[in-house]
Amino acid sequence: MERAYMPLNFTMSLMSVLEFLMWVALGTIFWLKGFQRRFPAMNAYLLLRVLSMPVMLGFLYLQAQPSLPQEIFFPLYFYSYWTVYVASAVMLYFICIEVYRAALAPFSGLSRLGTVVFRWAALASVIVSLATIARDHHGAAHIIPDIAIGLMRSVSILELCLLGFLCLSMNVLRLSVRDLPFGIALGFGLMSANDFIQASLIVSNLSLNAPLQFFYETMILVSLGIWLGYFVQPEQVREPLVMPANSTIYRWNEIAAALGHGTKIAVRQPANGFFLTDVERVVEKVLTRNLQGNESK
């Protein structure tokens, strides 16, 4: 394990403390408003950030002190950091499912079908990530970061796809930009884009005080500020959605609800004049036979 960390300067330390205070504020407002009942995975993620961040900052400070035994404190920080990183990636996956279900709450069929798609996408991402790592044959000190980064990259793609889906289908879903599910997706979308920008520009053993790190931390603070705005404002209650029976999304929802349940769907066909004429003829024949039978008796 190469030592790639160093003490934070005053500005970065101040931004890190501000980030921690914003996480605490977010968690407090989230819990006071009872959002944890609707978004339990988001609640677990906020709890993880609030509890782990001061511990990680303490480990970072200790491992950067030359007077302390680095063979103890640096591995402690290294494994703690990547453990929290992997746990965050797993929680973010379940948060994507929660946001998707909340946004498509009026469409139970599409919500259930989308959840199945999320599960298959996660399974495929894990298989691809593990296969890539096994082929590269890295040392033991690189396997954990490679797994964690691969999982986080897959979840980040899901977050960006979810945000794009909500933006493109807001009118159809009757979803407002003020709705909490959209706000959560927006914050995670910005964080994911921030991660991809950093991953494309980062170099080996980049200093924590480099200008790129300041940009990265700034974008995190912006995302947290967006969440604070959504959490503080009164939540907008979505009105009951009334869709015409011939609408496309209504038919898709009915088909998605029937998939896997063997449910028969009655599809309305346009009226056909020739078909109605044939039915009338059949009815007349039946009535004529019944009348003839009654007269013979």
C-alpha positions as CSV (number, residue, x, y, z in Angstrom):
1,M,0.0,0.0,0.0
2,E,1.5,3.3,-1.1
3,R,1.0,6.2,1.1
4,A,-0.8,8.7,-1.1
5,Y,-2.3,10.9,1.6
6,M,-1.1,14.0,3.3
7,P,-2.5,16.6,5.8
8,L,-5.2,18.9,4.6
9,N,-4.5,22.6,4.3
10,F,-6.7,25.1,6.1
11,T,-9.1,25.7,3.2
12,M,-9.7,22.1,2.5
13,S,-10.0,21.4,6.3
14,L,-12.6,24.2,6.5
15,M,-14.6,22.8,3.5
16,S,-14.5,19.3,5.1
17,V,-15.9,20.6,8.4
18,L,-18.6,22.5,6.5
19,E,-19.5,19.3,4.6
20,F,-19.8,17.4,7.8
21,L,-22.0,20.1,9.3
22,M,-24.2,20.0,6.2
23,W,-24.5,16.2,6.5
24,V,-25.6,16.6,10.1
25,A,-28.2,19.3,9.1
26,L,-29.5,17.1,6.3
27,G,-29.8,14.1,8.6
28,T,-31.5,16.1,11.3
29,I,-34.1,17.6,9.0
30,F,-34.6,14.3,7.2
31,W,-35.4,12.5,10.5
32,L,-37.5,15.3,12.0
33,K,-39.8,15.4,8.9
34,G,-40.2,11.6,9.0
35,F,-38.8,11.0,5.5
36,Q,-37.1,7.9,6.8
37,R,-40.4,6.0,6.5
38,R,-40.5,6.7,2.8
39,F,-36.8,6.5,2.1
40,P,-35.2,4.0,4.5
41,A,-32.1,3.5,2.3
42,M,-31.6,7.3,2.1
43,N,-31.9,7.4,5.9
44,A,-29.2,4.7,6.3
45,Y,-26.9,6.5,3.8
46,L,-27.2,9.8,5.8
47,L,-26.6,8.0,9.0
48,L,-23.5,6.4,7.5
49,R,-22.1,9.7,6.4
50,V,-22.8,11.5,9.7
51,L,-21.2,8.7,11.7
52,S,-18.2,7.8,9.5
53,M,-17.0,11.3,8.4
54,P,-15.6,12.5,11.7
55,V,-14.0,9.1,12.3
56,M,-12.4,9.2,8.8
57,L,-11.2,12.7,9.3
58,G,-9.6,11.7,12.6
59,F,-7.9,8.7,10.9
60,L,-6.7,10.9,8.1
61,Y,-5.1,13.3,10.6
62,L,-3.4,10.5,12.6
63,Q,-2.0,8.7,9.5
64,A,-0.4,12.0,8.3
65,Q,1.5,12.6,11.6
66,P,5.2,11.5,11.1
67,S,5.6,11.0,14.9
68,L,3.0,8.2,15.0
69,P,3.5,4.6,13.8
70,Q,2.3,4.7,10.2
71,E,2.3,0.9,9.9
72,I,-0.7,1.0,12.2
73,F,-2.6,4.2,11.4
74,F,-2.3,4.2,7.6
75,P,-3.8,0.7,7.1
76,L,-6.5,1.6,9.6
77,Y,-7.4,4.6,7.5
78,F,-7.0,2.8,4.2
79,Y,-9.3,-0.2,5.0
80,S,-11.9,2.0,6.9
81,Y,-12.1,4.4,4.0
82,W,-12.7,1.7,1.4
83,T,-15.2,-0.2,3.6
84,V,-17.3,2.9,3.9
85,Y,-16.9,3.5,0.2
86,V,-18.3,0.0,-0.7
87,A,-21.1,0.4,1.9
88,S,-22.0,3.7,0.3
89,A,-22.2,2.2,-3.2
90,V,-24.5,-0.6,-2.0
91,M,-26.8,2.0,-0.3
92,L,-26.9,4.2,-3.3
93,Y,-28.2,1.3,-5.4
94,F,-31.2,0.9,-3.0
95,I,-31.7,4.7,-3.0
96,C,-32.1,4.6,-6.8
97,I,-34.8,2.0,-6.4
98,E,-36.5,4.1,-3.7
99,V,-36.5,7.2,-5.8
100,Y,-37.8,5.4,-8.9
101,R,-40.6,3.8,-6.9
102,A,-41.5,7.2,-5.3
103,A,-41.6,8.9,-8.7
104,L,-43.7,6.1,-10.3
105,A,-46.0,5.6,-7.3
106,P,-49.1,6.1,-9.4
107,F,-48.0,3.4,-11.8
108,S,-47.6,0.2,-9.8
109,G,-47.0,-2.0,-12.8
110,L,-44.1,0.1,-14.3
111,S,-42.7,0.5,-10.8
112,R,-42.5,-3.2,-10.3
113,L,-41.1,-3.8,-13.7
114,G,-38.5,-1.1,-13.3
115,T,-37.4,-2.7,-10.0
116,V,-36.7,-6.0,-11.7
117,V,-34.6,-4.1,-14.4
118,F,-32.6,-2.4,-11.6
119,R,-31.8,-5.8,-10.1
120,W,-30.6,-7.3,-13.4
121,A,-28.5,-4.2,-14.1
122,A,-26.9,-4.4,-10.7
123,L,-26.1,-8.1,-11.2
124,A,-24.6,-7.5,-14.6
125,S,-22.5,-4.6,-13.3
126,V,-21.1,-6.7,-10.4
127,I,-20.2,-9.5,-12.8
128,V,-18.4,-7.2,-15.2
129,S,-16.6,-5.4,-12.5
130,L,-15.3,-8.6,-10.9
131,A,-14.3,-10.1,-14.2
132,T,-12.3,-7.1,-15.1
133,I,-10.5,-7.1,-11.7
134,A,-9.7,-10.8,-12.0
135,R,-8.2,-10.3,-15.5
136,D,-6.0,-7.5,-14.4
137,H,-4.2,-9.5,-11.6
138,H,-3.5,-6.6,-9.3
139,G,-1.9,-7.0,-5.9
140,A,-3.9,-7.4,-2.7
141,A,-3.6,-3.7,-1.9
142,H,-5.3,-2.8,-5.2
143,I,-8.1,-5.3,-5.3
144,I,-10.2,-3.6,-2.7
145,P,-10.0,-0.1,-4.3
146,D,-10.7,-1.7,-7.7
147,I,-13.8,-3.4,-6.5
148,A,-15.1,-0.4,-4.7
149,I,-14.5,2.0,-7.6
150,G,-16.1,-0.5,-10.0
151,L,-19.2,-0.8,-7.9
152,M,-19.4,3.0,-7.4
153,R,-19.0,3.6,-11.1
154,S,-21.9,1.2,-11.9
155,V,-24.1,2.9,-9.3
156,S,-23.2,6.3,-10.7
157,I,-24.3,5.3,-14.1
158,L,-27.6,4.2,-12.6
159,E,-28.0,7.5,-10.9
160,L,-27.4,9.5,-14.1
161,C,-29.8,7.3,-16.0
162,L,-32.4,7.7,-13.3
163,L,-32.0,11.5,-13.4
164,G,-32.2,11.5,-17.2
165,F,-35.3,9.3,-17.1
166,L,-37.1,11.6,-14.6
167,C,-36.2,14.7,-16.7
168,L,-37.5,13.3,-19.9
169,S,-40.7,11.8,-18.4
170,M,-41.7,14.6,-16.0
171,N,-44.7,15.7,-18.0
172,V,-46.0,12.1,-18.4
173,L,-45.5,11.2,-14.8
174,R,-47.0,14.5,-13.6
175,L,-43.8,15.0,-11.6
176,S,-42.7,18.5,-10.6
177,V,-39.2,19.8,-10.1
178,R,-40.2,20.6,-6.5
179,D,-41.0,17.0,-5.7
180,L,-38.6,15.4,-3.2
181,P,-37.8,12.3,-5.4
182,F,-36.6,14.6,-8.2
183,G,-34.6,16.6,-5.7
184,I,-32.8,13.5,-4.4
185,A,-32.1,12.3,-7.9
186,L,-30.8,15.7,-8.9
187,G,-28.3,15.8,-6.0
188,F,-27.0,12.3,-6.6
189,G,-26.8,13.1,-10.4
190,L,-24.5,16.0,-9.7
191,M,-22.4,13.9,-7.4
192,S,-22.1,11.2,-10.0
193,A,-21.1,13.7,-12.7
194,N,-18.6,15.1,-10.3
195,D,-17.1,11.7,-9.7
196,F,-16.8,11.0,-13.4
197,I,-15.0,14.3,-14.0
198,Q,-12.6,13.6,-11.2
199,A,-12.0,10.0,-12.4
200,S,-11.2,11.3,-15.9
201,L,-8.7,14.0,-14.8
202,I,-7.2,12.4,-11.7
203,V,-3.6,11.2,-11.7
204,S,-1.8,8.7,-9.5
205,N,-1.1,9.8,-5.9
206,L,-2.9,13.1,-6.4
207,S,-2.6,15.4,-3.4
208,L,-5.7,16.1,-1.3
209,N,-4.8,19.8,-1.6
210,A,-4.7,19.9,-5.4
211,P,-7.0,22.3,-7.3
212,L,-9.0,19.4,-8.7
213,Q,-9.8,18.3,-5.1
214,F,-11.2,21.8,-4.3
215,F,-13.5,21.6,-7.4
216,Y,-14.6,18.2,-6.3
217,E,-15.4,19.3,-2.7
218,T,-17.2,22.4,-4.0
219,M,-19.5,20.3,-6.1
220,I,-20.3,18.1,-3.1
221,L,-21.2,21.2,-1.1
222,V,-23.4,22.4,-4.0
223,S,-25.2,19.0,-4.1
224,L,-25.7,19.1,-0.3
225,G,-27.1,22.6,-0.6
226,I,-29.6,21.5,-3.1
227,W,-30.8,18.7,-0.8
228,L,-31.1,21.2,2.1
229,G,-33.3,23.4,-0.1
230,Y,-35.6,20.4,-0.9
231,F,-35.7,19.1,2.7
232,V,-36.4,22.5,4.2
233,Q,-39.3,23.5,1.9
234,P,-42.8,22.1,2.6
235,E,-43.2,18.9,0.6
236,Q,-45.5,19.2,-2.4
237,V,-48.3,16.7,-2.2
238,R,-48.9,15.0,-5.5
239,E,-52.5,15.1,-6.7
240,P,-54.2,11.8,-7.6
241,L,-53.3,11.0,-11.2
242,V,-56.2,10.5,-13.5
243,M,-55.3,9.1,-16.9
244,P,-57.6,8.4,-19.9
245,A,-57.9,4.7,-20.6
246,N,-56.6,5.1,-24.1
247,S,-53.3,6.8,-23.0
248,T,-50.1,5.1,-23.9
249,I,-48.6,5.1,-20.4
250,Y,-51.8,3.7,-19.0
251,R,-51.6,0.8,-21.4
252,W,-47.9,0.2,-20.6
253,N,-48.7,0.2,-16.9
254,E,-51.4,-2.4,-17.4
255,I,-49.2,-4.6,-19.5
256,A,-46.3,-4.3,-17.0
257,A,-48.7,-5.1,-14.1
258,A,-49.8,-8.3,-16.0
259,L,-46.3,-9.5,-16.8
260,G,-45.4,-12.5,-14.7
261,H,-48.8,-13.0,-13.2
262,G,-50.7,-14.6,-16.1
263,T,-53.3,-12.0,-16.0
264,K,-55.5,-11.7,-19.1
265,I,-55.8,-8.1,-20.4
266,A,-58.9,-7.0,-22.2
267,V,-57.7,-4.8,-25.1
268,R,-60.4,-2.5,-26.5
269,Q,-60.6,-2.7,-30.2
270,P,-62.2,-0.1,-32.5
271,A,-65.7,-0.8,-33.5
272,N,-66.2,-2.5,-36.9
273,G,-69.4,-2.1,-38.8
274,F,-69.2,-5.4,-40.6
275,F,-68.5,-7.2,-37.3
276,L,-71.6,-5.7,-35.7
277,T,-73.7,-6.7,-38.6
278,D,-72.6,-10.3,-38.3
279,V,-73.4,-10.3,-34.6
280,E,-76.9,-9.0,-35.3
281,R,-77.5,-11.7,-37.8
282,V,-76.4,-14.4,-35.3
283,V,-78.7,-13.0,-32.7
284,E,-81.7,-12.9,-35.1
285,K,-81.1,-16.6,-36.0
286,V,-81.0,-17.6,-32.4
287,L,-84.2,-15.7,-31.6
288,T,-86.0,-17.2,-34.7
289,R,-85.0,-20.8,-33.6
290,N,-86.3,-20.2,-30.1
291,L,-89.6,-18.8,-31.3
292,Q,-90.1,-21.8,-33.7
293,G,-89.3,-24.2,-30.9
294,N,-91.9,-22.6,-28.6
295,E,-94.6,-22.7,-31.3
296,S,-94.0,-26.4,-32.0
297,K,-94.5,-27.2,-28.3
